[in-house]
Amino acid sequence: MSLLVKNVHLVDPAQSLDGPGDLLIAEGKVVAIGSDAVSHPRAAGAEILDGGGTVLAPGLVDLHVHFRDPGQTRKESIETGSRAAVAGGFTSVCAMANTKPVNDNVAITEMMLARAAKVDLCRYFPIGTVSREMKGEELADMGTLKDAGCVAFSDDGLPISNASLMRRALEYTRWLKVPVVAHEEDKDLVGKGYMNEGVVSASLGCLGIPAAAEEAMVARDIVLAEHTGGHLHLAHLSTQGSIRMVREAKARGLNVTCEVTPHHFALSDKELMKFDSDYKMNPPLRSEADIQALLEGIADGTVDAIATDHAPHAWDDKEVELPIAAFGVIGLETALPLTLELLVNRRVISLAKAVSLLTSGPARVFHLDRQGLGSLKPGAPADFVLFDPNIKVQVDRAFIQSKAFNTPFKGWSLPGKVLGTWVGGKRVWG
């Protein structure tokens, strides 16, 4: 059966579409988009959905989620994480490898993919480890893992301290044509810190994590990326120095990409004055000056993608003293509303640019665009989201579909209600 979605505001940056139009899909694929959809022969007899003037965009793509499956399903599972994803408009997610056991072998990769296929909600792309058992000592079998379905490699949650290992991993990416995703922190500089080092940490008497802990590793890995020609993707950047170095690396033509999270451009380290562990994350919330640098990087094209770093935890991981509470916050359901409120409504970037950072940008970084993801070009999978930027959502337990509720945005009222999410032409949410 064909479906004709009419009376929508189409936003597909990959095709430079930003205006009224229609979408025609059939057999799980896009048949026509824009003014051609209604007149297409397949439109005759199609089921019609009136979008009521709301926004229709390609399904969102998240490069950075933690679904805790296998091993920690009390926090999240592939099923509950996938439900949170489609509720937030995400049709494709890339799952980090720091599960228990970690995803460093084909058996784990295949198990993840089999569970995701059984759930059958969103497209699930596993990320393999860079090192065996994430010990940072010897490379995982990256070629075999890629053949099994891994789209990138990362020891996220831990930095790759061994520069020689990182060099070899980046060299492999030239052959494998996938990125190494770097979690950048110098553990010696981090020490026992648990919040940003600055005026706030000093006033509270808390152990801080200096910006230099991130920036020193960013600098090292950009040097290695230049030396090897490999693809370096920098995860969840949080400081002005990191953004500056990425901007300079891109100006020199290096194969360096990066992502930022909504919580890092939404919140500063002043929130830690509440001593609420929902504001504890790694990298930590930084200063107002760092937030401004992230916004500038988003606006000038330095930042390639907005990623959630969705990191669910059980209540007993968070409801403890701040120094020993787990790092991390959830973010799949709030990413689009926060992007609309803090970037579009405040005129940092246009709606089309915001959508590109959540669709075509991330798809390009991990080469998912080769599968037609991140856009609604004819022939591409019919993955799309329908949302109303004028309807506000209340961030409460009923709104959050994740198994976890460790969000710093509890009680916030934000624009951008997801009315429906489709994957391969099938409605999976709304």
VOFI-128944 format. One record per atom (N, C-alpha, C, O): x, y, z; residue in one letter. Coordinates in steps of 0.001 Angstrom, whole numbers, plus 500000, padded with zeros to 6 digits. Example, Ala and Ser with C-alpha at 12.3 -4.5 7.8 and 13.67 -1.06 7.14 Angstrom:
residues 2
513190494310507800a512300495500507800a513200496700507800a514236496681508465a512850497750507080s513670498940507140s512900500030507870s513409501138508039s
END
This chain:
residues 430
500833498804500000m500000500000500000m500866501243500000m501910501276500650m500442502258499281s501150503532499237s500581504466500291s499417504356500674s501419505388500757l500994506406501713l501411507761501177l502573507974500831l500455508676501109l500723510050500680l500523510960501883l499410511119502385l501623511554502333v501558512499503454v501462513897502853v502392514373502202v500329514541503079k500055515842502461k500062516958503511k499965516729504717k500181518175502982n500031519370503807n501034519392504950n500665519532506116n502320519251504596v503385519327505600v504432520347505164v504514520738503999v505228520762506149h506393521594505865h507581520630505758h508048520101506766h508058520411504547l509162519476504331l510491520141504653l510788521230504163l511289519474505483v512638519942505767v513589518771505538v513676517861506362v514298518801504415d515276517772504087d516534518476503577d516671518712502377d517454518812504491p518628519594504097p519470518944503003p520099519648502214p519492517615502942a520291516933501921a519784517235500517a520529517113499545a518519517627500410q517943517981499117q517610519470499022q516976519909498063q518037520239500016s517748521680500073s516255521955500045s515805522937499455s515487521080500688l514043521265500791l513699521925502115l514120521454503172l512951522992502068d512519523693503269d511276524506502921d511351525712502688d510139523827502890g508903524509502531g507762523531502390g507943522335502621g506590524011502016p505427523132501911p505581522101500803p506221522354499782p504987520941501021g505063519886500019g504432518613500534g503775518610501575g504635517530499802d504034516239500134d505098515141500022d506152515335499416d504800514007500610l505693512847500556l504890511622500171l503843511349500760l505375510880499182l504737509640498747l505686508482499001l506831508489498549l505199507492499726i506012506309499998i505246505058499591i504016505032499590i506007504021499245a505416502727498902a506460501650499121a507640501838498824a506011500520499643e506894499370499854e508133499742500655e509229499247500392e507945500623501638g509018500967502548g510023501964502016g511015502264502682g509775502491500804k510719503421500180k510029504745499830k508808504817499686k510852505784499701v510341507061499211v510157506950497705v511082506569496987v508965507283497230v508671507265495794v508847508667495201v509453508830494142v508318509658495886a508408511039495397a508259511980496578a507636511647497587a508843513163496434i508782514161497497i508650515537496875i509167515794495788i507945516429497584g507769517782497085g506550517901496194g505533517246496424g506656518731495186s505518518984494302s505201517808493390s504111517749492823s506143516862493236d505926515716492345d505102514602492985d504619513708492290d504940514653494310a504336513517495004a502878513300494618a502471512170494349a502087514371494588v500656514229494327v500387513755492907v499455512984492678v501189514205491957s500956513862490552s501564512530490137s501359512077489011s502314511898491042h502949510626490700h501878509545490508h500891509526491243h502059508645489529p501065507578489295p500766506737490530p499638506277490706p501780506529491398r501556505701492585r500676506403493613r500209505770494560r500439507728493433a499601508454494394a498134508070494262a497365508210495213a497742507582493076a496354507175492872a496025505986493772a496681504946493706a495024506146494599g494617505070495493g495439504960496760g495214504052497560g496402505877496965a497236505817498166a496443506241499395a495546507079499304a496773505667500533e496235506150501799e496752507569502010e497916507854501731e495907508444502492i496297509848502658i496364510207504137i495455509910504913i497462510851504502l497634511361505856l497828512871505750l498767513335505103l496949513629506380d497050515087506374d497919515520507550d497568515298508709d499062516145507239g499997516564508279g499618517848508980g500254518222509965g498596518533508496g498119519720509184g499132520853509266g499090521669510187g500040520897508302g501014521983508285g502201521788509210g503020522694509364g502307520611509834t503430520337510735t504688519995509935t504653519905508708t505784519809510641v507076519588509986v507307518104509739v507125517278510634v507707517777508521l508113516417508181l509589516453507813l509996517197506920l510381515653508497a511827515621508278a512293514177508179a511579513271508608a513472513945507622p514025512591507653p514126512097509097p514268512895510023p514052510793509281g514229510242510612g515561510679511205g516580510694510515g515549511034512485l516760511520513135l517762510378513319l517384509216513469l519038510736513303v520130509762513405v520993510125514606v521524511233514674v521136509208515549d521945509450516754d523213508608516703d523154507379516654d524343509271516714l525636508583516633l526120508023517959l527164507373518004l525378508262519053h525988507985520352h524919507658521392h524387508553522048h524608506361521539v523690505932522592v524308504771523368v525176504051522874v523830504620524592h524195503477525433h522899502769525806h522095503295526576h522702501575525257f521485500824525545f521709499744526612f520773499032526975f522933499621527110r523254498745528267r522904497278528047r522738496519529002r522793496892526790d522346495535526473d523341494915525493d523449495370524354d524080493866525931p523835492996527079p524472493506528377p525332494387528382p524005492908529471g524698493004530742g524128493926531785g524293493666532977g523450495016531381q522946495958532378q521514496382532026q521179497567532035q520696495400531722t519350495715531249t518451496248532363t517329496673532086t518909496236533603r518142496905534659r518136498416534423r517250499120534906r519141498915533670k519214500339533349k518478500663532050k517755501655531963k518672499819531050e518073500006529728e518244498704528972e519133497911529282e517406498486527995s517555497344527105s517437497852525678s517081499008525450s517734496997524731i517561497402523339i516103497730523071i515809498635522289i515188497014523703e513764497297523508e513373498657524075e512768499467523372e513713498921525348t513304500185525951t514065501359525344t513506502444525182t515336501149525009g516104502206524364g515560502542522987g515499503710522602g515163501511522243s514588501737520920s513270502483521012s512972503334520174s512476502165522032r511206502877522214r511460504353522546r510753505232522053r512458504617523373a512825506008523666a513287506722522405a512996507902522204a514010505994521556a514522506588520320a513380507034519403a513338508187518976a512470506130519107v511400506487518163v510457507515518770v509862508308518040v510310507517520093a509495508544520740a510122509923520553a509421510934520516a511446509953520436g512142511203520212g512346511552518752g512976512563518441g511817510720517838g511960510981516411g513185510352515779g513450510574514597g513937509571516540f515147508928516016f514782507592515380f514153506738516005f515189507431514132t514936506182513426t516191505334513279t516109504163512907t517355505914513568s518627505181513512s519467505560514720s519618506742515032s520011504564515398v520871504804516558v522143503972516426v522126502860515898v523233504529516911c524525503842516923c524900503579518372c525097504510519153c524997502302518723a525124501899520120a526574501656520497a527280500879519853a527007502337521555m528380502214522028m528674500806522556m527784500030522903m529977500531522593a530432499154522816a530653498793524278a530985497645524574a530480499739525207n530831499446526599n529700498738527345n529275499155528422n529233497659526734t528260496786527365t529021495794528252t530238495900528402t528301494829528839k528959493810529680k528473492434529239k527355492061529594k529252491660528484p530611491957528019p530625493017526924p529607493302526294p531804493589526717v531926494645525720v531827494051524313v532062492861524105v531478494904523364n531298494448521986n532646494429521263n532936495285520426n533451493440521606d534769493315520963d534900492045520141d536002491694519718d533775491342519905n533838490135519082n532518489940518345n531486490498518717n532581489145517306v531441488967516407v530225488394517124v529095488754516794v530429487523518083a529296486906518779a528443487962519478a527214487895519442a529092488935520112i528343489993520791i527634490873519771i526467491222519949i528341491233518701t527732492065517651t526491491386517084t525445492019516940t526604490112516764e525472489392516175e524309489273517156e523146489342516757e524627489094518451m523571489019519450m522826490351519544m521597490377519608m523583491465519551m522949492785519585m522015492984518400m520876493422518558m522509492660517218l521712492847516004l520480491951516007l519416492362515543l520610490743516520a519462489835516578a518398490368517535a517205490288517241a518821490909518672r517858491473519625r517165492701519039r515960492882519209r517931493538518353a517344494728517736a516355494349516645a515309494983516501a516684493317515877a515782492859514813a514477492326515402a513405492511514826a514577491671516538k513373491139517192k512494492277517701k511269492215517598k513117493305518246v512370494475518736v511709495206517570v510543495592517645v512475495390516487d511945495924515225d511261497291515391d510124497488514961d511980498222516021l511463499579516144l512292500559515327l511775501185514402l513575500700515661c514447501614514922c515612500831514324c515836499666514654c516338501491513449r517548500876512885r518652500964513936r518894502021514518r519306499846514161y520283499724515250y521635499383514654y521790498358513990y522616500250514893f523957500063514350f524957499935515500f525181500901516230f525558498761515668p526521498601516756p527858499260516446p528290499325515295p528494499740517495i529856500269517435i530760499270518159i530468498878519289i531837498864517525g532756497913518136g533823498608518960g534048499809518818g534476497846519820t535563498424520606t536797498638519733t536992497959518725t537610499582520138v538926499758519515v539884498702520053v540661498114519300v539823498469521353s540764497527521978s540030496328522575s538861496423522949s540718495229522655r540151494022523245r539806494268524707r540627494752525486r538575493924525060e538047494078526419e538119495520526912e537988495785528107e538330496452525975m538459497880526300m539570498118527331m539470499002528183m540612497320527233k541743497484528148k542792498450527615k543708498829528344k542671498856526344g543609499814525775g544990499262525527g545965500011525481g545082497924525363e546395497302525217e546634496740523826e547736496877523293e545633496112523224e545781495556521877e544490495766521093e543396495783521656e544645495923519798l543490496202518951l542509495034518913l542907493870518897l541231495366518898a540211494367518597a540314494002517118a540995494681516350a539644492944516731d539654492521515325d538675493400514553d537543492999514283d539123494595514206m538239495604513656m537639495193512309m536473495473512033m538430494539511487g537927494131510178g536785493153510288g535784493282509583g536919492172511166t535860491182511363t534616491815511956t533493491481511577t534826492734512894l533696493418513507l532944494271512489l531715494337512515l533677494917511601k532993495707510573k532168494797509668k531029495121509330k532739493664509278d532011492722508435d530735492219509117d529754491885508453d530765492172510459a529600491695511213a528534492769511365a527405492472511756a528887494030511057g527882495085511115g528258496322511892g527449497246511976g529454496386512470c529853497576513226c530141498737512274c530785498560511239c529661499915512636v529784501077511754v530856502055512213v531153503020511509v531440501819513382a532501502668513911a533162501902515049a532714500820515428a534244502484515593f534971501832516683f535273502844517774f535716503960517501f535026502435519024s535223503341520140s535361502570521445s534713501543521646s536202503072522316d536255502593523697d535524503590524592d535897503782525750d534478504225524050d533789505298524765d533462504899526195d533051503774526480d533660505862527076g533622505611528507g535029505594529054g535266505867530230g535968505264528164l537387505268528510l538175505917527374l537847505717526204l539188506674527697p540062507203526649p541041506144526180p541326505189526903p541549506309524983i542629505439524509i543938506140524856i544444506958524088i544468505809526011s545653506511526516s546910506161525737s547824506978525629s546961504954525196n548136504488524462n548149505113523067n547351504740522206n549047506055522852a549097506776521579a549428505858520410a548940506067519300a550247504849520651s550591503912519588s549371503111519147s549182502858517957s548545502712520112l547318501974519799l546364502857518999l545767502403518023l546223504103519407m545352505017518663m545875505235517246m545100505297516291m547176505348517122r547754505508515777r547387504326514883r546959504514513745r547556503104515403r547252501923514583r545766501849514247r545389501466513140r544922502223515221a543485502203514964a543122503182513844a542331502853512960a543691504363513883l543418505352512836l543951504884511481l543343505151510445l545073504194511495e545598503647510238e544624502634509643e544423502594508429e544024501821510502y543059500832510025y541842501501509397y541260500966508453y541451502672509915t540251503310509385t540422503722507927t539433503845507205t541641503934507488r541854504274506078r541444503111505183r540936503312504080r541666501913505661w541311500711504901w539841500344505114w539146499976504167w539372500444506354l538007500043506677l536978501098506290l535800500792506106l537435502343506168k536554503464505815k535427503645506828k534262503826506472k535810503589508091v534907503901509202v535686504746510208v536917504706510216v534999505505511049p535719506365511990p536109505670513286p535491504689513701p537147506204513907v537438505931515314v536783507046516111v537047508224515870v535931506680517057v535206507650517875v535933507790519203v536000506843519986v536475508975519450a537351509168520607a536627509835521764a536021510897521617a536704509189522911h536270509774524186h537518510407524786h538419509708525250h537564511732524775e538813512426525045e538924512912526491e538263513873526885e539753512247527261e540094512735528595e541431512136529018e541666510936528877e542283512984529529d543556512546530086d543298512162531533d543041513022532375d543367510863531821k543012510368533148k543897510949534246k543446511114535379k545138511256533929d546016511847534938d545550513246535311d545646513650536470d545042513986534325l544529515322534611l543150515275535264l542805516153536054l542367514256534936v541045514112535545v541173513779537022v540460514337537856v542087512867537343g542237512445538728g540925511919539290g540287511054538690g540524512444540440k539268512041541066k538178513095540882k537194513124541620k538369513956539890g537403515017539658g536056514494539199g535962513422538601g535006515268539487y533663514846539089y532802516008538612y531606515828538381y533378517184538462m532682518302537838m533722519204537201m534921519003537394m533278520195536445n534200521102535777n535060521845536787n534568522315537813n536353521945536485e537250522718537337e537103524197536994e537314524604535851e536742524989537986g536551526413537751g536057527104538999g536218526599540110g535457528258538811v534983529053539942v533947528290540757v533964528339541987v533040527578540072v531981526865540778v532551525730541617v532193525590542786v533431524919541039s534019523802541809s534803524327543005s534772523737544084s535506525439542807a536287526015543912a535369526512545019a535656526316546200a534265527156544644s533347527684545655s532636526578546414s532265526756547575s532443525438545765l531767524311546408l532727523380547137l532304522527547917l534011523546546881g534985522641547466g534957521264546844g535266520272547504g534582521196545557c534482519921544853c535712519704543966c536321520665543497c536070518449543743l537201518124542888l536819518350541431l535796517852540963l537650519106540720g537313519502539362g538057518737538290g539117518156538525g537465518755537095i538068518186535880i538409519358534973i537498520012534464i539690519648534752p540047520813533942p539718520612532468p539705519485531974p539453521705531777a539231521643530336a540423521020529632a540267520369528599a541612521217530185a542835520674529584a542814519162529507a543495518584528660a542041518494530381a541958517032530326a541379516573529010a541823515572528449a540393517292528512e539813516987527200e540713517491526082e540995516767525127e541155518715526203e541861519371525116e543215518749524805e543634518717523648e543902518251525837a545207517624525601a545073516389524721a545913516142523855a544006515607524946m543795514407524144m543269514747522749m543611514081521772m542447515771522663v541981516219521349v543172516630520496v543264516269519323v544083517389521098a545271517846520364a546119516661519904a546566516622518758a546337515703520794r547135514524520431r546516513759519273r547206513360518335r545209513562519353d544567512722518346d544408513436517007d544378512784515963d544308514742517019i544319515476515747i545682515340515084i545767515203513863i546740515377515871v548086515145515331v548174513754514713v548731513592513627v547631512753515397l547674511384514887l546787511224513647l547123510472512732l545669511924513622a544814511867512436a545531512459511230a545425511942510118a546252513532511456e547016514126510357e548133513193509906e548404513072508711e548768512545510849h549879511645510537h549418510416509765h550110509946508862h548242509894510124t547779508627509535t546830508815508355t546722507938507497t546149509946508310g545108510127507306g543819509419507657g542907509341506834g543732508896508886g542525508196509315g541414509143509696g541621510349509831g540222508579509869h539042509370510216h538882509383511733h538599508353512346h539065510552512327l538893510755513757l537571511466514003l537346512567513500l536702510834514774h535458511483515188h535527511730516683h535731510800517464h535357512974517077l535486513379518471l534109513438519117l533249514217518707l533915512605520131a532614512498520789a532416513617521805a533370514140522380a531166513962522005h530672514876523055h531682515951523487h532056516017524658h532116516784522548l533051517854522894l532369518882523799l531175519153523674l533167519447524715s532553520317525724s533290521625525971s532793522456526731s534450521843525363t535225523032525707t535522523902524487t535511523443523345t535786525171524776q536096526098523688q537405525740523007q537540525935521799q538380525217523760g539640524819523152g539470523666522177g540109523644521125g538619522712522516s538379521576521629s537733522034520325s538140521606519245s536735522895520423i536067523401519224i537051524173518351i537036524035517128i537891524973518964r538879525741518201r539812524816517434r540111525065516266r540276523747518084m541207522831517426m540544522073516278m541182521823515256m539274521704516435v538561521034515344v538377521991514170v538543521609513012v538038523222514478r537872524226513416r539173524378512618r539152524433511389r540276524444513315e541577524590512648e541936523336511857e542491523427510762e541617522160512413a541910520900511714a541120520809510410a541651520382509384a539860521210510455k539049521180509240k539564522174508209k539555521895507010k540012523333508675a540555524331507749a541783523802507028a542091524231505916a542484522869507664r543676522267507050r543343521012506262r544237520344505743r542054520688506173g541635519561505351g541771518201505989g541775517191505285g541883518145507307l542036516849507977l540689516135508085l539632516766508106l540752514820508150n539542514008508234n539119513897509701n539213512835510316n538654515019510236v538259515127511636v536826515632511691v536495516650511083v535976514916512423t534593515320512623t534305515340514116t535083514820514916t533176515948514485c532856516011515916c531359516131516135c530592516455515228c530976515860517371e529589515971517807e529533516746519110e530515516801519851e528383517344519390v528114517921520705v526754517415521167v525946516966520355v526506517486522456t525241517021523017t524359518197523415t524872519280523697t523042518006523445p522165519068523924p522449519493525352p522371520682525663p522778518550526233h523006518976527613h524234519862527758h524296520689528667h525213519698526871h526394520556526971h526159521957526418h526822522900526849h525224522118525467f524944523490525034f523747524096525774f523412525264525572f523105523294526631a521950523790527382a522291524235528795a521662525153529320a523275523601529417l523509523761530850l524966524068531156l525867523596530462l525191524856532193s526553525150532637s526833524472533971s525946523883534588s528092524570534402d528487523939535664d527819524582536881d527894524032537980d527171525731536705k526461526356537828k525339525469538347k524927525588539501k524843524573537482e523772523667537907e524220522744539037e523392522266539813e525526522492539131l526028521592540168l525904522195541557l526098521497542553l525590523463541638m525374524082542947m524151523480543634m523958523659544837m523322522762542860k522164522062543437k522563520721544060k521765520095544757k523805520284543804f524278518978544260f523338517858543821f523095516905544562f522821517990542617d521914517005542029d522704516173541025d523278516714540080d522732514871541227s523559514003540386s523048513887538955s523760513366538096s521834514357538678d521361514362537296d522132515368536441d522019515361535215d522907516224537082y523755517168536350y525204516677536277y526092517402535829y525430515451536718k526783514888536691k526943514022535457k526221513042535277k527886514387534615m528119513669533368m529578513777532987m530326514564533567m529980512981532008n531376512980531573n531429513033530053n530975512089529407n531972514112529442p532598515243530106p531588516059530910p530385516002530656p532093516813531877p531188517549532762p530595518779532080p531095519249531058p529520519283532672l529010520580532243l530102521616532456l530778521618533485l530267522489531483r531375523450531530r530873524865531805r529748525056532266r531709525844531520s531405527241531824s530513527866530754s530292527281529694s530008529052531045e529206529798530066e530032530107528820e529505530103527707e531329530375529004a532195530653527852a532319529427526952a532381529553525729a532355528251527556d532411527019526767d531114526806526003d531136526392524844d529977527090526650i528691526968525957i528659527886524746i528210527484523672i529125529100524909q529140530039523795q530002529524522652q529650529691521485q531128528900522979a532004528338521948a531320527187521212a531468527055519997a530574526353521940l529828525271521288l528789525842520329l528631525348519212l528085526879520763l527076527494519908l527713528093518654l527152527998517563l528868528700518809e529569529255517645e530004528138516702e529926528282515482e530465527018517274g530862525878516451g529695525260515713g529843524799514582g528530525247516350i527315524768515698i526935525698514550i526587525244513459i527005526992514805a526568527971513811a527495528048512607a527031528262511487a528805527876512820d529747528060511699d530108526767510974d530935526779510062d529497525654511372g529733524403510668g530866523558511203g531163522505510638g531512523989512280t532573523170512877t531998521860513403t532616520804513265t530820521933514002v530158520749514566v529389520026513462v528617520639512726v529608518723513357d528982517911512315d527644517332512727d526779517099511883d527465517096514028a526274516376514465a525919516726515897a526783517039516715a524648516666516173i524157516681517548i523854515237517916i523068514569517244i524478514759518983a524279513386519459a523826513435520906a524122514397521615a523118512421521351t522545512503522700t523479512015523801t523398512501524929t524366511064523500d525110510353524550d524127509834525603d524360509945526806d523035509272525120h521985508717525980h522602507675526915h523022506605526476h522651508003528209a523346507156529186a522438506870530374a522531507545531399a521565505882530249p520602505583531318p521242504909532520p522157504095532389p520735505270533700h521171504641534949h519956504347535816h518935505029535729h520079503330536650a519038503015537621a519073504052538745a520073504744538935a517977504146539477w517863505192540501w518965505088541555w519437506104542065w519379503847541883d520384503704542949d521799504032542474d522715504126543290d521989504210541148d523279504689540643d523394506199540792d524495506749540823d522254506857540883k522229508316540926k521835508886542290k522303509957542674k520977508172543020e520496508700544295e521487508423545415e521161507800546425e522696508899545206v523772508788546195v524539510101546198v524220511016545440v525563510191547064e526338511419547140e526989511730545794e527380510826545057e527097513017545487l527591513463544182l528940512854543799l529092512436542651l529924512781544694p531224512242544283p531185510793543819p532023510388543013p530237510006544306i530218508587543944i529071508234542997i528948507080542587i528233509205542644a527136508946541706a527691508649540323a528778509102539963a526927507881539554a527349507534538194a527298508766537290a526452509644537461a528215508811536329f528196509845535298f527139509494534248f526951508323533920f526456510507533726g525616510266532558g524168510679532726g523622510659533829g523546511059531593v522140511451531553v521492510855530313v522171510540529336v520175510705530359i519456510257529169i519198511456528257i519337512604528679i518814511179526980g518653512320526094g517872512090524822g517688513035524055g517403510886524556l516751510617523275l515436511377523097l515157511883522010l514642511458524136e513338512101524009e513435513625524006e512557514296523464e514487514179524603t514586515634524767t515482516307523734t515531517536523687t516188515547522910a517165516140521987a516516517086520989a516974518216520821a515466516647520330l514802517505519346l514178518733520003l514399519842519515l513405518593521092p512850519785521732p513914520778522210p513730521987522067p515013520292522769l516070521199523224l516727521908522050l517061523090522138l516911521188520958t517502521797519762t516599522897519225t517077523964518840t515297522641519198l514357523648518723l514339524874519638l514356526010519165l514305524636520941e514205525744521883e515483526573521953e515435527802521903e516625525897522069l517875526602522366l518653527027521130l519471527944521206l518416526386520002l519148526734518786l518279527449517758l518695528457517185l517068526931517520v516211527520516482v515456528730517015v515516529812516430v514747528551518122n513943529658518651n514799530826519125n514339531968519143n516032530548519504r516939531630519930r517810532132518784r518743532910518986r517487531672517581r518096532170516344r519614531938516274r520344532738515689r520066530864516861v521467530471516689v521659529908515288v522627530235514603v520723529055514868i520730528470513526i519294528360513038i518349528522513811i519140528084511753s517810527903511164s517269526514511474s518007525632511913s515984526332511241l515375525014511407l516040524005510480l516303522873510885l516313524404509240a516942523480508294a518324523057508775a518689521887508656a519093523992509316k520413523651509831k520296522713511026k521072521767511157k519324522977511898a519119522108513050a518793520686512611a519333519718513147a517898520575511624v517536519243511127v518749518559510513v518912517348510667v519601519303509823s520783518693509207s521717518114510265s522339517076510039s521821518773511415l522693518287512485l522148517026513148l522869516325513858l520882516750512913l520244515556513481l519960514487512440l519482513405512783l520249514773511158t519922513813510096t521081513606509123t521864512669509277t521189514472508131s522202514278507086s523621514404507613s524526513728507124s523830515276508621g525174515427509188g525683514144509823g526723513631509411g524975513609510821p525428512343511412p525456511184510425p526351510343510501p524498511115509498a524501510028508512a525769510074507663a526340509035507330a526199511274507318r527420511419506516r528659511004507317r529550510344506781r528716511384508586v529899511102509405v530158509604509517v531303509165509406v529107508813509735f529257507363509880f528949506627508581f528812505404508581f528840507362507474h528612506793506145h527288506040506048h527146505145505214h526322506392506889l525004505782506791l524230506336505609l523224505763505189l524707507460505072d524064508019503877d524204507086502682d523422507174501735d525198506187502712r525349505213501633r524165504242501587r523900503609500565r523458504140502727q522255503298502787q520993504131502570q519875503640502723q521190505391502212g520056506272501970g519491506921503210g518450507574503143g520162506756504359l519647507316505605l520033508784505731l521020509230505147l519242509529506501g519510510940506715g518898511850505685g519084513065505740g518160511274504728s517501512061503697s516276511310503207s516095510129503501s515434512015502453l514226511412501889l514242511494500370l513232511793499734l515408511220499807k515519511197498349k514745509995497802k514697508950498451k514136510128496615p513437508992496037p514327507745495977p515472507804495529p513781506632496433g514532505390496510g515108505112497884g515494503982498182g515170506157498739a515710505979500090a514683505294500982a513488505337500689a515130504661502072p514175504095503025p513222505173503536p513630506313503758p511969504814503720a510956505767504177a511023505898505695a510113505482506413a512121506486506166d512318506775507586d512068508268507774d512819509088507246d511037508629508510f510767510053508695f510043510305510005f509490509397510625f510065511569510404v509417512003511636v508516513180511320v508857514043510510v507368513205511965l506418514308511848l506340514961513221l505992514304514202l506663516258513297f506620516928514598f506048518333514458f506096518947513392f505511518817515560d504930520149515602d505781521028516507d505766520840517724d506526521987515949p507384522839516756p506615523825517628p507209524514518458p505303523896517446n504487524837518214n503783524194519405n503209524889520243n503829522879519475i503216522189520615i504314521868521636i505344521287521291i504083522246522872k505084522008523911k504870520657524592k503750520162524716k505972520096525020v505940518843525781v506462519123527183v507300520002527385v505963518375528133q506407518499529526q507293517302529844q506875516153529701q508512517577530274v509445516486530554v509128515912531931v509547516439532962v508379514821531913d508030514121533145d508113512622532894d508487512195531802d507769511829533888r507922510376533770r507037509812532669r507411508839532015r505874510406532456a504984509920531397a505552510203530017a505320509439529080a506295511298529883f506866511674528596f508070510799528247f508258510441527085f508878510459529234i510107509694529011i509776508216528834i509137507612529695i510208507640527723q509949506232527421q511107505321527818q510945504101527866q512250505891528097s513398505109528564s513060504423529878s512195504883530623s513738503335530155k513593502670531446k514104503569532566k513651503477533707k515056504441532225a515676505330533204a515002506699533192a514261507033532268a515273507485534235f514715508830534335f515767509834534827f515433510842535450f517034509542534538n518113510433534981n518326511553533963n519303511569533215n517380512481533965t517465513637533077t517557514918533892t516852515059534891t518418515862533485p518475517149534174p517357518094533747p517276519217534243p516494517653532832f515462518526532291f514079518221532855f513070518616532270f514024517526533981k512741517259534646k511982518570534861k512527519553535364k510721518551534466g509892519728534693g509971520785533614g509186521733533628g510911520647532667w511025521640531598w509838521508530636w509351520406530382w509390522627530117s508379522659529063s509070523111527786s509621524210527728s509041522261526763l509831522494525555l508981522334524306l508025521559524308l509311523055523238p508565522924521985p509032521715521181p510194521315521259p508117521143520412g508537520078519501g507958518725519822g508696517793520142g506644518601519743k506006517305520013k506132516402518794k505758516780517684k506663515208519016v506749514210517953v505367513578517789v504856512926518699v504775513785516611l503431513273516336l503451511862515767l502493511104515917l504565511521515108g504673510184514536g506063509934514020g506742510853513561g506492508685514095t507791508258513584t507583507016512733t506906506075513147t508167507019511541w508050505906510600w509425505357510279w510362506123510054w509557504051510255v510794503379509860v510475502395508750v509671501481508934v511100502580507607g510802501711506466g509343501734506074g508791500727505630g508712502902506242g507319503056505880g506337502573506932g505128502728506763g506835501990508018k505958501494509100k505923502490510242k506963502956510709k504728502808510683r504603503729511807r504972503012513103r504349502016513472r505994503531513790v506494502876515005v506254503712516250v506491503259517370v505779504941516048w505450505789517204w504372506783516810w504354507274515681w503478507079517737g502477508113517545g501165507584516992g500228508355516781g
END
